[in-house]
């Protein structure tokens, strides 16, 4: 296999390093805007140098973002090249278009590393779906947020200090919005739900709440009541009705999710035959993520494609009823729905997920965290 590698950042460099030790695959050309030199690969700033090279059979996209990643990947497929990508935003947004195109061109498309980094979550989800119905998918899918929340809980750091520490360690970007506002997890949940439930979710029907507004006093209140806060993705299929949402959620100390440390992920499916199956590992990082990219390359070598086109277009119906911890804002609606107080935070009466997220859209500076169902 001769690879055209798009991007030479954290993941791209990891792919290059791992493949350098293999005899069955070689990075032949690297598209990179920086001036670098490699001993055994040509470096170019022009994607056309990869696209027009007939000896390159597989393009590995490790650029991130939607554009120009989408244009490059589509062009590669149209040129008859296999594609491997770790780009969850690209796959969640354009999967409906790119997979049928790949099938029509007779090439293979794989994206295992798009969710879970070093965890082989999507490939296992696809295998599980072949022999059973999937009732639920979700979990801790963002290592950056988990690192911040874990540091605030264990070390007593403020949000700002925990974020700075995550940035210093390379777990968070200089602009962390995609992670802390829940967008990264949102993309991963949509992709997981679509594959697990054989649907194509309307992204606008999937709400996401992040952790940007969490305060040290919120974490202290959670600890005082025996809880740990995690950013959770939830996707459920109940008799064909799909619900899907991202939000901070409280877990009792001692539960598996509560114990997930640092930048690790814990992602779970519930199947009709298997019951609960959880996958634990590093959700980010150079070599954990690159490992699954190279695993996909090995599968391409073996002629194994990925998944099938999504099913029918559906909208999520988020009618689950939960109690929420809310802080940072007070208004008449909250007072009407107040059930208890934890310090300066309010515990609501049971309200629907849809109603809570609708309220949050109008109060973006508030912080919300769902209580476990058995606490409601």
URRA-V156853 format. One line per field, one symbol per residue. phi: phi as a letter, one per 30 degrees, with the letter a starting at -180 (. if undefined). A space follows every 10 residues. Layout:
# URRA-V156853
phi=???
This chain:
# URRA-V156853
phi=.cccccjbce dedddddddd ccccbbddbb cbdddbbbdb bdcbcceedd dcddddcbcc cbdiidbded dddddddddi cdbbbccddd dddbeeddde ddddciccbb aeddbjhdcd dddddddddd badccabkkd cbdddddddd ddddcidded dddedddddi dbdecdeedd didedeedde ddddddchbb ddedccdbcc cecdcedddd ddddcicbcb dccbbbcchi ccbaabaebc bdejdeddcd chcdcbcbbb cdcdidbcbb ldcajededd edddeddddd edicdbhbed dddbcdccce cbcbdbbjbb adddddcdca bchdcccdde bdeddddddd edbdddcbbd deedcd
